[in-house]
Amino acid sequence: MKAEKASGGSYEMAPDMTPMIDVTFQLIIFFMVVSELNRMQQEAKLTLPVAVQGFVEENPNKLRLIINVEQDGTIKIYGQIFNQAQLRRHLQVQHKLLKDLERQANLEGAAQTAPIVLRADRLCKFENIRGILRVIQEAGFERLQFAAYTDPSVVPRAAP
Amino acid sequence: MTSMIDVVFLLLIFFIVTLQIPPDEGTLQAGVPKAQGVGTKTAPEEDPRTEFEDINVILRYNATQNLVLIACDNQQLHTFDMLFAKLQAKYKYNPKARVIIDCGDTVPYQGLVSALNAAQGAGYRNISFANIR
């Protein structure tokens, strides 16, 4: 595109691309962060069970702790593999931190109401779950949530 | 400038295409029974279970994870729908009862969740597990 200069000559007019590039970069960063967060919190290998009564929380408790259990019983928290002893230690530390938080931040009942979310594969055997429930009990947590898909069409065959 | 915009758009398209929107995930609530002898100082008026009977649900699967037995208070049932109907019938008379689910070693997580789903669907809010020690 050419425009006339006041002095009589002409110069090239190019559209200002800066805002578009800014927005595009913002979008890229957004998608990168979202996909990374999803990967860290939830293990992609898991196929959850189906429960139509499952309650989808819009604002889940920020103090919740998610435990992923794969089909063979492998325990993962934030992508890191834990054995039973490590899980016990981890939960004890978490519970102590919550107790400290109760005292310092005046969050009455934080340790009692903070839920443990168990995300296990639908075919994971109860013998693998039992030990985790025992560890949760011993650490002093009282609220337990079992994660499940609420839409039966997600899993090809709902009940084994 | 044009080549940079090309690359940026390619990156954007890549991330949009590969982004997986996870299906809706809900949760079912259950209580963790307190460890025996570890600070269980529940006041009598805080423990409603003293006046309401427990409902026992038994789940058993065989080694190949096929359903073998569902029982509710010693009555054998064949499907989780029957368990739901049974629990719903009991709820009318005993709405504050505690449902205790007893799972065998080979019960898959889906079985446990289906039993929880039936209990919660019937209206029970106090659900717990047997033999986790």
Interface residues (C-beta under 8 A of the other chain):
Chain A: M17 M20 I21 T24 F25 L27 I28 F31 M32 V34 S35 N38 Q42 A44 L48 P49 V50 A51 V52 Q53 G54 F55 V56 E57 V69 P115 V117 A120 D121 R122 L123 C124 K125 F126 E127 I129 R130 L133 R134 I136 Q137 E138 F141 E142 R143 L144 Q145 F146 A147 A148 Y149 T150 D151 V154 A158 A159 P160
Chain B: M1 M4 I5 V8 F9 L11 L12 F15 I16 T18 L19 Q20 P22 P23 D24 E25 G26 T27 L28 Q29 A30 G31 V32 P33 K34 A35 V38 Y61 Q65 N66 L67 F80 C103 G104 D105 T106 V107 P108 Y109 Q110 G111 L112 V113 S114 L116 N117 Q120 G121 F129 N131 I132 R133
